[in-house]
């Protein structure tokens, strides 16, 4: 396998269980059909195989990874492999003592999600009363000496709050603030009509973020992620299909991105059945959209083909029912009218009614 396809990050989706019901959740709509199929020993073996393959970063995520009772053992195993390990969490449920154990076992970084700057609006998006506890957890993170990343998913209901979000991050002494505009897959696509902002709303938020980025340079890193629906060209999803990231789902599927297993016609292998290196290098699914041979026009002759790799395969499928199509988010795509229609729809008033992700049976409160 060429060095062009050498992974550096493993995204370990430890569970799809979660106490929250976020209306933009990227977990699959049929998440309740998936089980936590990997035991502690399975995950530790996957970590070893990933490290042997060249992975240096590990993201422990979900769902909510705190719902795994073996999270301590997984953090300890990652530290033994010298993997830089990031816990991506809602903070619910978490006690200060458990967070301190994570610190002593070698956890490197904590990313806490917040939905907005006030309890009422934040809890409405999360579908659960969680805002005040999230802030408490963020304070513990700093008190215990962790770097703190604050993540806020942006959409039409909070885009005009960017200045207040930055102020909140400053109050919490966050080291990094991720202002990530909603990507319309999973539950976000279901709720797109209520979430998609207008171009004017997005521009105001972008300008507010840029001003904060300049003011806080050297003190806090601020990242503003544009939504594909308002970009001239799509982003390279996960740095390109099967190039730098490996995602392992709760039931053990090795994937190039979080939603890849929703694409028809691709068969993804399970880490319980095959070594991760063999899956990465030899799997037909991982090789399906590598290189340029699969590309249609206009991607095939586009000078950007090695920059954005045709965009997101999952987004292409969700909008066109063809995973091999040029991502409609690209202004050159023959299907770009689908994006333009969604933008036009965003200009009309919306009720803000959401379809919430249902709680998973057995989730601890």
C-alpha positions as CSV (number, residue, x, y, z in Angstrom):
1,X,0.0,0.0,0.0
2,X,1.4,3.4,-1.0
3,X,2.3,6.0,1.6
4,X,-0.5,8.1,0.0
5,X,-2.8,5.8,2.0
6,X,-1.2,5.6,5.4
7,X,-3.5,6.3,8.4
8,X,-2.6,8.5,11.2
9,X,-5.9,8.7,13.2
10,X,-8.2,5.9,14.6
11,X,-11.7,7.0,15.4
12,X,-13.0,4.5,18.0
13,X,-16.8,4.7,18.1
14,X,-17.1,2.8,21.4
15,X,-20.9,2.8,21.5
16,X,-24.0,4.4,19.8
17,X,-25.7,4.7,23.2
18,X,-26.1,8.3,24.4
19,X,-28.1,10.1,27.1
20,X,-28.6,13.0,24.7
21,X,-30.9,13.2,21.6
22,X,-29.1,15.8,19.5
23,X,-31.1,16.8,16.4
24,X,-27.9,16.8,14.2
25,X,-26.4,13.6,15.5
26,X,-24.2,11.9,12.9
27,X,-24.9,8.4,14.2
28,X,-26.9,6.3,11.7
29,X,-30.7,6.5,11.8
30,X,-30.8,2.8,12.5
31,X,-28.3,3.1,15.3
32,X,-30.6,1.2,17.7
33,X,-30.0,-2.0,15.6
34,X,-26.2,-1.8,16.3
35,X,-24.8,-3.4,19.5
36,X,-21.6,-2.8,21.4
37,X,-20.0,-5.8,19.8
38,X,-16.4,-5.3,20.8
39,X,-15.2,-6.3,24.2
40,X,-12.3,-4.7,26.0
41,X,-9.8,-7.1,24.6
42,X,-11.1,-6.6,21.1
43,X,-10.6,-2.8,21.4
44,X,-7.1,-3.1,22.9
45,X,-6.1,-5.4,20.0
46,X,-7.5,-2.9,17.5
47,X,-5.4,-0.2,19.1
48,X,-2.3,-2.3,18.8
49,X,-3.0,-3.2,15.2
50,X,-3.7,0.5,14.4
51,X,-0.4,1.6,16.1
52,X,1.5,-1.0,14.0
53,X,-0.1,0.4,10.9
54,X,1.2,3.9,11.7
55,X,-1.7,5.5,13.6
56,X,-0.5,8.1,16.2
57,X,-3.9,9.7,17.3
58,X,-6.9,8.0,18.9
59,X,-10.3,9.6,19.3
60,X,-12.6,7.8,21.8
61,X,-16.1,8.8,20.8
62,X,-19.6,7.5,20.3
63,X,-22.5,8.0,21.0
64,X,-21.3,8.7,24.5
65,X,-18.0,6.8,25.3
66,X,-18.5,7.5,29.0
67,X,-21.2,4.8,29.0
68,X,-18.5,2.2,28.5
69,X,-17.5,0.8,31.9
70,X,-14.1,-0.2,30.5
71,X,-13.1,3.3,29.4
72,X,-10.3,3.3,32.0
73,X,-8.8,0.1,30.6
74,X,-9.0,1.5,27.1
75,X,-7.3,4.7,28.0
76,X,-4.6,2.8,29.9
77,X,-4.0,0.5,26.9
78,X,-3.8,3.5,24.5
79,X,-1.2,5.2,26.8
80,X,0.9,2.0,26.8
81,X,1.1,2.3,23.0
82,X,1.9,6.0,23.2
83,X,-1.2,7.0,21.2
84,X,-2.2,10.6,21.6
85,X,-5.7,10.0,23.0
86,X,-8.6,12.4,22.9
87,X,-11.9,11.8,24.6
88,X,-14.9,13.3,22.7
89,X,-17.8,13.6,25.1
90,X,-21.0,15.3,26.0
91,X,-19.8,15.2,29.6
92,X,-23.0,13.3,30.6
93,X,-22.6,11.3,32.7
94,X,-19.3,12.1,34.3
95,X,-18.0,12.6,37.8
96,X,-14.9,14.5,38.8
97,X,-13.2,11.5,40.3
98,X,-13.6,9.5,37.2
99,X,-12.2,12.3,35.1
100,X,-9.2,12.5,37.5
101,X,-8.7,8.7,37.0
102,X,-8.6,9.3,33.2
103,X,-5.9,11.9,33.8
104,X,-3.8,9.6,35.9
105,X,-4.1,6.8,33.3
106,X,-2.7,9.0,30.6
107,X,-5.6,10.6,28.7
108,X,-4.2,13.5,26.7
109,X,-7.2,15.8,25.7
110,X,-10.9,16.2,26.4
111,X,-13.4,17.7,23.9
112,X,-16.7,18.7,25.4
113,X,-19.7,19.6,23.3
114,X,-22.0,22.5,24.1
115,X,-25.1,23.2,22.0
116,X,-25.6,26.9,22.7
117,X,-24.9,29.6,25.2
118,X,-28.1,29.3,27.3
119,X,-29.6,26.4,29.0
120,X,-33.0,26.7,27.4
121,X,-31.7,26.7,23.8
122,X,-28.8,24.3,24.4
123,X,-31.1,21.7,26.1
124,X,-33.7,22.1,23.3
125,X,-31.1,21.0,20.7
126,X,-29.7,18.2,22.9
127,X,-33.2,17.0,23.7
128,X,-32.2,16.7,27.4
129,X,-31.3,18.9,30.4
130,X,-27.6,18.9,30.2
131,X,-26.2,22.5,29.7
132,X,-25.2,23.3,33.3
133,X,-23.6,19.9,33.8
134,X,-21.6,20.3,30.6
135,X,-20.2,23.6,31.9
136,X,-19.3,22.0,35.2
137,X,-17.4,19.2,33.4
138,X,-15.6,21.7,31.2
139,X,-14.3,23.5,34.4
140,X,-13.2,20.1,35.8
141,X,-11.2,19.5,32.6
142,X,-9.2,22.6,33.1
143,X,-8.9,22.2,36.9
144,X,-7.3,18.7,36.4
145,X,-4.8,20.1,33.9
146,X,-6.2,18.8,30.6
147,X,-6.2,20.9,27.4
148,X,-9.9,21.7,26.7
149,X,-11.5,21.7,23.3
150,X,-15.0,23.1,23.3
151,X,-17.1,22.0,20.3
152,X,-20.2,23.8,19.2
153,X,-22.2,22.6,16.1
154,X,-23.6,25.6,14.3
155,X,-27.0,25.9,12.6
156,X,-29.7,28.5,12.0
157,X,-30.7,28.5,15.7
158,X,-27.3,29.5,17.1
159,X,-25.3,31.0,14.2
160,X,-26.1,34.6,15.5
161,X,-24.6,33.6,18.9
162,X,-21.0,33.2,17.8
163,X,-19.7,36.2,19.7
164,X,-21.4,34.9,22.9
165,X,-20.1,31.4,22.2
166,X,-16.6,32.8,22.0
167,X,-17.1,34.6,25.3
168,X,-18.3,31.4,26.9
169,X,-15.2,29.6,25.7
170,X,-13.0,32.4,27.1
171,X,-14.8,32.1,30.5
172,X,-14.0,28.4,30.5
173,X,-10.4,29.0,29.5
174,X,-10.8,26.7,26.5
175,X,-7.6,26.0,24.5
176,X,-9.5,25.3,21.3
177,X,-12.9,26.2,20.1
178,X,-14.4,24.3,17.2
179,X,-17.3,26.1,15.5
180,X,-18.4,23.3,13.2
181,X,-21.3,24.0,10.9
182,X,-23.7,21.2,10.6
183,X,-22.9,18.5,8.0
184,X,-26.2,17.1,6.6
185,X,-25.9,13.4,7.2
186,X,-27.6,11.2,9.7
187,X,-30.1,13.0,11.9
188,X,-29.0,16.4,10.6
189,X,-30.3,15.5,7.1
190,X,-33.6,14.5,8.6
191,X,-33.8,17.9,10.3
192,X,-32.2,19.9,7.5
193,X,-35.3,22.1,6.9
194,X,-35.1,23.4,10.5
195,X,-31.3,23.6,10.8
196,X,-30.0,24.9,7.4
197,X,-29.2,28.6,7.7
198,X,-29.3,31.3,5.1
199,X,-26.2,32.7,3.4
200,X,-26.6,36.0,5.3
201,X,-26.7,34.2,8.7
202,X,-23.6,32.2,7.8
203,X,-21.7,35.3,6.6
204,X,-22.4,37.1,9.9
205,X,-21.1,34.1,11.9
206,X,-18.0,33.7,9.7
207,X,-17.1,37.4,10.2
208,X,-17.6,37.2,13.9
209,X,-15.5,34.1,14.1
210,X,-12.7,35.7,12.0
211,X,-12.6,38.7,14.4
212,X,-12.4,36.5,17.4
213,X,-9.7,34.4,15.7
214,X,-7.6,37.5,15.2
215,X,-8.2,38.9,18.7
216,X,-7.4,35.6,20.5
217,X,-4.4,34.5,18.3
218,X,-1.9,32.8,20.5
219,X,-4.4,32.4,23.4
220,X,-7.2,30.3,22.0
221,X,-7.3,28.4,18.7
222,X,-10.6,29.0,16.9
223,X,-11.7,26.8,14.0
224,X,-14.7,27.7,11.9
225,X,-15.8,24.9,9.6
226,X,-17.9,26.0,6.7
227,X,-20.9,23.9,5.7
228,X,-20.6,22.1,2.4
229,X,-23.9,23.6,1.3
230,X,-22.4,27.1,1.1
231,X,-19.0,26.3,-0.3
232,X,-18.0,26.6,-3.9
233,X,-16.1,23.3,-3.7
234,X,-16.5,20.4,-1.3
235,X,-14.1,19.6,1.5
236,X,-11.9,16.5,1.2
237,X,-14.1,14.3,3.5
238,X,-11.9,12.7,6.2
239,X,-8.9,13.9,4.1
240,X,-10.1,11.6,1.3
241,X,-11.7,8.1,1.4
242,X,-9.3,5.6,3.0
243,X,-6.3,7.9,3.0
244,X,-5.7,9.1,6.6
245,X,-8.6,7.9,8.9
246,X,-9.9,4.6,10.1
247,X,-13.2,4.5,11.9
248,X,-14.3,1.4,13.8
249,X,-18.0,1.2,14.6
250,X,-19.4,-0.1,17.9
251,X,-20.1,-3.5,16.3
252,X,-16.6,-3.8,14.8
253,X,-16.9,-2.6,11.2
254,X,-13.7,-0.9,9.9
255,X,-14.8,2.1,7.9
256,X,-13.2,5.1,6.0
257,X,-15.8,7.4,7.6
258,X,-18.6,7.4,10.1
259,X,-21.5,6.8,7.7
260,X,-19.8,4.7,5.0
261,X,-21.6,1.5,6.1
262,X,-24.9,3.1,5.0
263,X,-23.7,3.0,1.3
264,X,-25.3,0.2,-0.7
265,X,-23.1,-2.2,-2.7
266,X,-20.1,-2.0,-0.3
267,X,-19.2,-4.8,2.2
268,X,-17.2,-3.6,5.1
269,X,-15.1,-6.1,7.1
270,X,-15.2,-6.6,10.8
271,X,-12.1,-6.2,13.0
272,X,-13.1,-9.4,14.9
273,X,-12.6,-11.4,11.7
274,X,-9.5,-9.9,10.1
275,X,-6.4,-7.9,11.0
276,X,-6.8,-4.2,10.6
277,X,-3.8,-3.9,8.3
278,X,-5.3,-6.4,5.9
279,X,-8.6,-4.6,6.0
280,X,-6.9,-1.3,5.3
281,X,-4.8,-2.4,2.4
282,X,-6.9,-5.2,0.8
283,X,-10.6,-4.5,1.5
284,X,-12.6,-3.8,-1.7
285,X,-14.7,-1.3,0.2
286,X,-11.6,0.7,1.4
287,X,-10.3,0.6,-2.2
288,X,-13.6,1.5,-3.8
289,X,-13.0,5.3,-3.9
290,X,-9.2,5.5,-3.6
291,X,-7.3,7.0,-6.5
292,X,-9.0,8.5,-9.5
293,X,-10.2,5.6,-11.6
294,X,-13.7,5.7,-10.0
295,X,-14.2,9.4,-10.7
296,X,-16.9,10.6,-13.2
297,X,-16.7,13.9,-15.0
298,X,-16.3,16.7,-14.0
299,X,-14.1,15.2,-11.3
300,X,-11.9,13.1,-13.6
301,X,-10.5,16.1,-15.5
302,X,-10.8,18.7,-12.7
303,X,-7.5,20.2,-11.4
304,X,-8.9,19.9,-7.8
305,X,-9.4,16.2,-8.0
306,X,-6.3,15.6,-5.8
307,X,-7.5,18.2,-3.3
308,X,-11.1,17.4,-2.5
309,X,-11.2,13.8,-4.0
310,X,-14.7,14.4,-5.4
311,X,-16.1,15.4,-2.0
312,X,-18.1,13.3,0.3
313,X,-19.3,9.8,-0.9
314,X,-22.0,9.6,1.7
315,X,-23.4,13.1,0.8
316,X,-23.3,12.2,-2.8
317,X,-25.4,9.0,-2.1
318,X,-27.8,10.7,0.2
319,X,-28.6,13.4,-2.3
320,X,-28.3,11.5,-5.6
321,X,-28.6,7.8,-4.6
322,X,-25.2,7.3,-6.4
323,X,-22.2,7.1,-4.2
324,X,-19.9,7.5,-7.2
325,X,-21.4,10.8,-8.3
326,X,-19.6,14.1,-7.9
327,X,-20.6,15.5,-4.5
328,X,-23.6,17.9,-5.3
329,X,-22.0,20.4,-2.9
330,X,-19.5,21.1,-5.7
331,X,-20.5,24.0,-7.9
332,X,-19.4,22.0,-10.9
333,X,-21.5,19.0,-10.1
334,X,-24.4,18.3,-12.6
335,X,-26.5,17.8,-9.4
336,X,-25.6,21.1,-7.8
337,X,-29.2,22.2,-8.3
338,X,-30.1,20.0,-5.3
339,X,-28.0,22.2,-3.1
340,X,-29.3,25.4,-4.6
341,X,-32.8,24.2,-3.9
342,X,-32.0,23.6,-0.3
343,X,-30.5,27.0,0.1
344,X,-33.6,28.6,-1.4
345,X,-35.7,26.6,1.0
346,X,-33.7,28.0,3.9
347,X,-34.8,31.6,2.9
348,X,-38.4,30.7,4.0
349,X,-39.5,30.8,7.7
350,X,-39.3,27.5,9.6
351,X,-41.1,26.4,12.7
352,X,-38.0,24.8,14.2
353,X,-39.8,21.5,14.8
354,X,-37.3,18.7,15.2
355,X,-37.3,15.0,14.9
356,X,-35.3,13.8,17.9
357,X,-33.1,10.7,18.0
358,X,-35.0,8.3,20.3
359,X,-33.2,7.3,23.5
360,X,-31.5,3.9,23.1
361,X,-33.0,1.3,25.5
362,X,-30.7,0.6,28.4
363,X,-29.0,4.0,28.4
364,X,-28.0,4.9,31.9
365,X,-29.4,8.3,33.1
